[in-house]
């Protein structure tokens, strides 16, 4: 029986699994990459593998829990079918992940910020705005989130008339 662990170790199988499990930074980096991949694939169902059902959202405009985040992303994807997030920078330390990212999308549908909020007629313009998020991780999933998105820059772009056009 003692030979089995020795054989596994000799093959390097135990070391690979143990290194990943023993390195939370590596695991949290992989979690962040998976989140961005799922969002960019517009796969809201896959978010269940990275976001806890009891996820706490501290920012405005997004529901709490996994279901709230899935609903928020569904709305984003409906308003912006080519919605894409690009990770620009990240810091992974302990149970926290901080990410700075760029969001791009085309304004080819009506955009409205919440029920009763202002709406913006399509301009066909390419949009870009930035955000910074902080997540707390537990049990291999995001469990808490704080964020700041540059909505001011987004609204400026939505309000500006298309090139050579008039304000809608």
Backbone torsions as a table, in degrees:
resi	resn	phi	psi	omega
1	UNK	NA	-35.1	-179.0
2	UNK	-66.7	-22.1	-177.4
3	UNK	-73.5	-27.5	-176.3
4	UNK	-61.8	-50.7	176.9
5	UNK	-60.1	-36.1	179.3
6	UNK	-65.2	-40.1	178.7
7	UNK	-66.6	-43.9	179.0
8	UNK	-61.5	-45.3	179.0
9	UNK	-61.9	-40.3	179.9
10	UNK	-63.2	-33.8	178.5
11	UNK	-78.4	-11.9	178.8
12	UNK	84.0	4.8	-176.9
13	UNK	-71.3	-43.7	-178.8
14	UNK	-67.7	-39.9	-177.5
15	UNK	-63.5	-40.0	-179.6
16	UNK	-64.4	-46.9	179.5
17	UNK	-66.4	-41.7	-178.8
18	UNK	-67.4	-37.1	-179.7
19	UNK	-63.7	-42.2	-179.8
20	UNK	-67.8	-43.8	-179.7
21	UNK	-67.8	-33.4	-177.9
22	UNK	-83.1	-9.6	-177.7
23	UNK	-113.9	86.5	-179.0
24	UNK	-62.3	-28.3	178.6
25	UNK	-62.4	-44.2	179.0
26	UNK	-64.8	-42.7	179.4
27	UNK	-64.3	-41.3	180.0
28	UNK	-70.6	-33.9	174.5
29	UNK	-63.7	-42.8	177.4
30	UNK	-64.2	-37.5	177.6
31	UNK	-62.3	-44.9	178.7
32	UNK	-61.5	-45.3	179.2
33	UNK	-62.4	-39.5	178.4
34	UNK	-64.4	-42.2	177.8
35	UNK	-57.4	-50.7	-179.7
36	UNK	-63.3	-38.9	178.4
37	UNK	-63.7	-44.0	179.4
38	UNK	-64.9	-43.3	179.0
39	UNK	-63.0	-45.3	-178.2
40	UNK	-69.5	-22.4	174.0
41	UNK	-85.6	-2.4	-177.0
42	UNK	56.6	35.8	-177.1
43	UNK	-101.1	81.3	-177.3
44	UNK	-66.9	-26.3	178.3
45	UNK	-68.1	-35.9	-179.7
46	UNK	-67.5	-18.9	179.9
47	UNK	-61.8	-18.9	177.2
48	UNK	-61.8	-21.5	179.7
49	UNK	-84.7	-11.0	-178.5
50	UNK	-123.4	-17.7	-178.1
51	UNK	-118.0	129.9	179.0
52	UNK	-67.5	147.8	177.2
53	UNK	-60.7	-29.5	-178.5
54	UNK	-100.1	22.9	179.6
55	UNK	-47.1	132.4	178.5
56	UNK	-105.4	119.3	-179.4
57	UNK	-103.5	118.0	-179.5
58	UNK	-92.8	-15.5	-179.1
59	UNK	-85.5	161.7	179.3
60	UNK	-81.4	156.0	171.8
61	UNK	86.7	0.0	178.8
62	UNK	-132.6	139.6	178.4
63	UNK	-72.5	164.2	179.0
64	UNK	-90.2	161.8	-178.7
65	UNK	74.8	169.7	177.6
66	UNK	-58.3	-45.6	-178.2
67	UNK	-60.1	-38.9	178.7
68	UNK	-65.1	-40.7	178.3
69	UNK	-68.5	-40.1	177.9
70	UNK	-62.1	-42.2	178.8
71	UNK	-63.8	-41.2	179.5
72	UNK	-63.2	-44.2	179.0
73	UNK	-68.4	-36.7	175.9
74	UNK	-57.5	-42.9	178.8
75	UNK	-64.6	-44.0	177.8
76	UNK	-57.8	-45.4	-176.8
77	UNK	-70.2	-29.5	176.8
78	UNK	-70.2	-43.4	-179.5
79	UNK	-74.3	-33.1	-176.7
80	UNK	-131.5	86.4	-177.5
81	UNK	-58.9	-22.6	178.9
82	UNK	-106.0	23.1	178.0
83	UNK	-50.4	130.3	-179.5
84	UNK	-146.4	138.1	176.1
85	UNK	-113.2	130.4	177.6
86	UNK	-115.3	122.3	178.6
87	UNK	-73.2	121.6	-179.4
88	UNK	-97.2	-43.4	-179.0
89	UNK	-149.6	153.3	173.2
90	UNK	-150.6	151.4	174.5
91	UNK	-130.3	125.7	-179.9
92	UNK	-119.5	119.0	-178.9
93	UNK	-148.4	124.0	-179.8
94	UNK	58.9	-128.6	-179.8
95	UNK	-97.0	15.8	-178.2
96	UNK	-117.9	144.5	173.9
97	UNK	-129.1	129.9	175.3
98	UNK	-116.6	132.5	-179.7
99	UNK	-135.0	136.7	170.9
100	UNK	-109.0	131.6	-173.8
101	UNK	-142.0	163.0	176.5
102	UNK	-115.1	132.5	175.1
103	UNK	-108.9	133.8	175.7
104	UNK	-126.8	149.7	179.4
105	UNK	-167.9	163.3	176.0
106	UNK	-105.2	134.6	-179.2
107	UNK	-87.8	77.0	-178.9
108	UNK	-114.7	10.7	175.6
109	UNK	-138.9	162.5	175.9
110	UNK	-62.5	134.8	177.7
111	UNK	-115.2	128.9	176.6
112	UNK	-132.4	134.3	179.9
113	UNK	-95.3	90.3	176.5
114	UNK	75.5	162.0	178.9
115	UNK	-60.6	128.3	-179.9
116	UNK	79.1	-2.5	179.7
117	UNK	-79.7	171.9	179.3
118	UNK	-64.0	147.0	175.1
119	UNK	-119.9	153.0	-175.1
120	UNK	-129.2	121.7	179.0
121	UNK	-66.0	149.7	-179.2
122	UNK	-59.1	139.8	176.8
123	UNK	-116.8	-15.7	-176.4
124	UNK	78.9	2.6	-177.3
125	UNK	-77.8	150.2	170.7
126	UNK	-79.6	130.7	-178.4
127	UNK	-112.1	153.0	175.1
128	UNK	-151.0	132.0	174.9
129	UNK	-148.9	159.4	-174.3
130	UNK	-110.6	163.3	176.1
131	UNK	-151.7	161.5	173.8
132	UNK	-133.1	130.8	178.8
133	UNK	-125.7	149.5	172.1
134	UNK	-125.3	127.2	176.5
135	UNK	-117.6	148.0	167.5
136	UNK	-106.5	135.9	-175.5
137	UNK	-111.9	138.0	172.0
138	UNK	-147.2	139.5	178.5
139	UNK	53.2	35.9	174.2
140	UNK	78.4	12.5	179.2
141	UNK	-137.9	159.7	172.3
142	UNK	-70.7	129.8	-179.7
143	UNK	-119.8	-15.5	-178.7
144	UNK	-152.4	148.0	-172.7
145	UNK	-148.5	134.9	171.4
146	UNK	-124.3	141.9	-179.7
147	UNK	-151.8	157.0	172.9
148	UNK	-136.7	119.3	176.4
149	UNK	-111.8	145.1	-179.0
150	UNK	-80.4	70.1	-178.0
151	UNK	-68.0	-29.0	178.0
152	UNK	-58.6	-46.7	178.2
153	UNK	-63.7	-40.0	177.8
154	UNK	-61.7	-47.6	-179.0
155	UNK	-64.3	-39.0	175.8
156	UNK	-57.2	-43.1	-179.9
157	UNK	-68.6	-37.5	179.4
158	UNK	-68.4	-33.4	-178.6
159	UNK	-79.5	-29.8	-176.6
160	UNK	-68.4	137.4	178.7
161	UNK	-67.6	153.3	176.7
162	UNK	-61.4	159.4	179.9
163	UNK	-53.7	125.3	179.3
164	UNK	74.5	5.7	-177.7
165	UNK	-111.7	179.2	178.4
166	UNK	-105.4	159.3	177.0
167	UNK	-60.8	129.2	179.3
168	UNK	-66.7	NA	NA
